[in-house]
Amino acid sequence: MLADDLRAEFIALLGAGRLHDDIDTLALYSHDETPRHCPPEAVLFPASHDHVVGIVKIAAREHLPLTARGAGSGNVGGAMPTPGSLVVSFECMNRILEFDPDNRLMVVEPGVVTDDIDKLARSAGLMYAPDPGSGAYCRIGGNLAMNAAGPRCVKYGATRDHVLGLRAVLGDGREIRSGSRTTKYATAYDLTRLLVGSEGTLALITEATLKLIPAPEQVASIRVCYTSNADACRAVERVMRLPALPYALEFMDGRAIDAIREYGAATGLPADTAAVLMVEADGRADEVAQRLIQFERALSGPGMIEIQSGFSRDEIVRLWTARKSLSHAVKKIAPLKINEDVVVPVSRLAELVQAIDALASKHRLPIVSFGHAGNGNLHVNLMVHHDDTEEMARARACRLELVTTVLGLGGSLSGEHGIGSEKRQFLPLEFDPVNIDFMRQLKALFDPIGILNPGKKLPD
Ligand SMILES: Cc1cc2nc3c(=O)[nH]c(=O)nc-3n(C[C@H](O)[C@H](O)[C@H](O)COP(=O)(O)OP(=O)(O)OC[C@H]3O[C@@H](n4cnc5c(N)ncnc54)[C@H](O)[C@@H]3O)c2cc1C
């Protein structure tokens, strides 16, 4: 429980109704999408940049840890409080401060829902390119903190590539501004790119100037079925060698297809389908037709058993049905999914998928893999029962081998979900002590007292 005088000080700063410490709220804000929980001492709902400055100043004085939170949709424990911490929820800082179509930018507070940014941009023929699957409810502050991405990022890049500038509060309450409102900028060190992906450990982001790009006139989809994972991965390599990049290039492995079949959503997939690619083309109508032909040629090859394309909304929805059912289908396999988010160079994807199959057999675990194949980014889901200690031990050993394999293929621990509390123990496998020490020194510069999201991102 927060001491009475501190509680009163926060209420005086924020106004009534912006501090909640009842048991239900604490339980609600004790976790993100990961199964671990840790209730905070209180949840604060700032409504302005000045509120955030005030909160951080009090917290720094009292050495109180702060955990920033968007929608809590992260899947690495990034928004999970640490013992004795306060949650700073950005849900009420949800204003779009400026929409400037002439300069193709939007200035937003961190609590704006990601899809709302794209929707507003589209009203002027523009788009906000990053499209996480959680876009209907996650917040732009969470996306910035995690460098979130989605299917479109194979062509347009992740969140980091769409931020012009930031306003943020450091761990001692000082304000920092980075970047500019221009698409060219060669003035200062690039603190924007550093803060994006910093997972609430360096600063609390209170405002972002986002870059918008012209929205494509048309998008068309292709669904391709293969008899093996390896054949699908080889097709990915062929597509990624073309001069035109796809708007999306998504992969589902054989175990994912089995799950969809068991769930009853595999209607329309040929019986011997063991891997599926979903590919999209965008551009002007004439360009899309041309790109579809190029993609179809590259996708055709050994092991391809069916290729279907669609231009209309209904056709596109039909082609994506199996893929969209996947997250529900996976839940039927086992109650808990340990979700790795590894990334390898595209030319090593086939080796990764083969290694995952071998790990599934060796550790006797159902492993469902799918994801953004065009970026070499796979969500590798180890399906387990948390009350089965023997199975959980196998899963731990399997995770370690998976990470080692990924690093051996020239890859990295995370493509888009970040590190949070769940993956930080693996960081020393990817980075040497000099590198980790340098990151610690950077954190100390931004957060001298160490109150911003401790226990996340960096190993102990
Ligand atoms: C169904 C589903 C689909 C998903 N699909 C994708 C996907 O396609 N691509 C993808 O990248 N991710 C995906 N995710 C993961 C998740 O949605 C993203 O990581 C998202 O960016 C988290 O946003 P959030 O608002 O929920 O942030 P939270 O989970 O609340 O927080 C995430 C991190 O951001 C920090 N943070 C939040 N706000 C601020 C701020 N203002 N300043 C500083 N730090 C802050 C938190 O401390 C935490 O470390 C998915 C999750 C689900 C459940």
The ligand as an SDF file (V2000), in Angstrom:
LIG
                    3D

 53 58  0  0  0  0  0  0  0  0999 V2000
   -3.3010  -10.8700  -30.2700 C   0  0  0  0  0  0  0  0  0  0  0  0
   -1.9910  -10.1290  -30.2520 C   0  0  0  0  0  0  0  0  0  0  0  0
   -1.3860   -9.8370  -31.4570 C   0  0  0  0  0  0  0  0  0  0  0  0
   -0.1660   -9.1640  -31.4680 C   0  0  0  0  0  0  0  0  0  0  0  0
    0.4130   -8.8970  -32.6730 N   0  0  0  0  0  0  0  0  0  0  0  0
    1.5750   -8.2100  -32.6900 C   0  0  0  0  0  0  0  0  0  0  0  0
    2.1860   -7.9030  -33.9460 C   0  0  0  0  0  0  0  0  0  0  0  0
    1.6870   -8.2520  -35.0220 O   0  0  0  0  0  0  0  0  0  0  0  0
    3.3360   -7.1960  -33.9210 N   0  0  0  0  0  0  0  0  0  0  0  0
    3.9180   -6.7900  -32.7400 C   0  0  0  0  0  0  0  0  0  0  0  0
    4.9610   -6.1350  -32.7910 O   0  0  0  0  0  0  0  0  0  0  0  0
    3.3640   -7.0800  -31.5550 N   0  0  0  0  0  0  0  0  0  0  0  0
    2.2170   -7.7650  -31.5000 C   0  0  0  0  0  0  0  0  0  0  0  0
    1.6430   -8.0590  -30.2860 N   0  0  0  0  0  0  0  0  0  0  0  0
    2.3140   -7.6290  -29.0410 C   0  0  0  0  0  0  0  0  0  0  0  0
    1.8460   -6.2470  -28.4940 C   0  0  0  0  0  0  0  0  0  0  0  0
    0.5400   -5.9510  -28.9280 O   0  0  0  0  0  0  0  0  0  0  0  0
    2.8150   -5.1540  -28.8990 C   0  0  0  0  0  0  0  0  0  0  0  0
    4.0580   -5.3460  -28.2270 O   0  0  0  0  0  0  0  0  0  0  0  0
    2.3370   -3.7310  -28.5990 C   0  0  0  0  0  0  0  0  0  0  0  0
    3.2800   -2.8270  -29.0780 O   0  0  0  0  0  0  0  0  0  0  0  0
    2.1110   -3.4820  -27.1150 C   0  0  0  0  0  0  0  0  0  0  0  0
    1.3570   -2.2920  -26.9830 O   0  0  0  0  0  0  0  0  0  0  0  0
    0.5670   -1.9820  -25.6340 P   0  0  0  0  0  0  0  0  0  0  0  0
   -0.0750   -0.6610  -25.7680 O   0  0  0  0  0  0  0  0  0  0  0  0
   -0.3290   -3.1030  -25.2760 O   0  0  0  0  0  0  0  0  0  0  0  0
    1.7850   -1.8880  -24.6250 O   0  0  0  0  0  0  0  0  0  0  0  0
    1.9960   -2.5880  -23.2070 P   0  0  0  0  0  0  0  0  0  0  0  0
    1.9530   -4.0690  -23.3420 O   0  0  0  0  0  0  0  0  0  0  0  0
    1.1140   -1.9680  -22.2120 O   0  0  0  0  0  0  0  0  0  0  0  0
    3.5020   -2.1380  -22.9210 O   0  0  0  0  0  0  0  0  0  0  0  0
    4.5450   -2.6140  -23.7100 C   0  0  0  0  0  0  0  0  0  0  0  0
    5.8490   -1.9540  -23.2600 C   0  0  0  0  0  0  0  0  0  0  0  0
    5.8070   -0.5840  -23.5520 O   0  0  0  0  0  0  0  0  0  0  0  0
    6.1260    0.2000  -22.4000 C   0  0  0  0  0  0  0  0  0  0  0  0
    5.3830    1.4510  -22.5610 N   0  0  0  0  0  0  0  0  0  0  0  0
    4.0570    1.5890  -22.7840 C   0  0  0  0  0  0  0  0  0  0  0  0
    3.7580    2.8880  -22.9490 N   0  0  0  0  0  0  0  0  0  0  0  0
    4.9090    3.5850  -22.8160 C   0  0  0  0  0  0  0  0  0  0  0  0
    5.2550    4.9640  -22.8650 C   0  0  0  0  0  0  0  0  0  0  0  0
    4.3540    5.9170  -23.0980 N   0  0  0  0  0  0  0  0  0  0  0  0
    6.5480    5.3300  -22.6620 N   0  0  0  0  0  0  0  0  0  0  0  0
    7.4990    4.3890  -22.4340 C   0  0  0  0  0  0  0  0  0  0  0  0
    7.2250    3.0720  -22.3670 N   0  0  0  0  0  0  0  0  0  0  0  0
    5.9490    2.6750  -22.5630 C   0  0  0  0  0  0  0  0  0  0  0  0
    5.7220   -0.6970  -21.2510 C   0  0  0  0  0  0  0  0  0  0  0  0
    6.4110   -0.3600  -20.0560 O   0  0  0  0  0  0  0  0  0  0  0  0
    6.1160   -2.0620  -21.7740 C   0  0  0  0  0  0  0  0  0  0  0  0
    7.4870   -2.2800  -21.5510 O   0  0  0  0  0  0  0  0  0  0  0  0
    0.4490   -8.7650  -30.2450 C   0  0  0  0  0  0  0  0  0  0  0  0
   -0.1890   -9.0520  -29.0370 C   0  0  0  0  0  0  0  0  0  0  0  0
   -1.3940   -9.7240  -29.0330 C   0  0  0  0  0  0  0  0  0  0  0  0
   -2.0410  -10.0110  -27.7180 C   0  0  0  0  0  0  0  0  0  0  0  0
  1  2  1  0
  2  3  1  0
  2 52  2  0
  3  4  2  0
  4  5  1  0
  4 50  1  0
  5  6  2  0
  6  7  1  0
  6 13  1  0
  7  8  2  0
  7  9  1  0
  9 10  1  0
 10 11  2  0
 10 12  1  0
 12 13  2  0
 13 14  1  0
 14 15  1  0
 14 50  1  0
 15 16  1  0
 16 17  1  0
 16 18  1  0
 18 19  1  0
 18 20  1  0
 20 21  1  0
 20 22  1  0
 22 23  1  0
 23 24  1  0
 24 25  2  0
 24 26  1  0
 24 27  1  0
 27 28  1  0
 28 29  2  0
 28 30  1  0
 28 31  1  0
 31 32  1  0
 32 33  1  0
 33 34  1  0
 33 48  1  0
 34 35  1  0
 35 36  1  0
 35 46  1  0
 36 37  1  0
 36 45  1  0
 37 38  2  0
 38 39  1  0
 39 40  1  0
 39 45  2  0
 40 41  1  0
 40 42  2  0
 42 43  1  0
 43 44  2  0
 44 45  1  0
 46 47  1  0
 46 48  1  0
 48 49  1  0
 50 51  2  0
 51 52  1  0
 52 53  1  0
M  END
$$$$
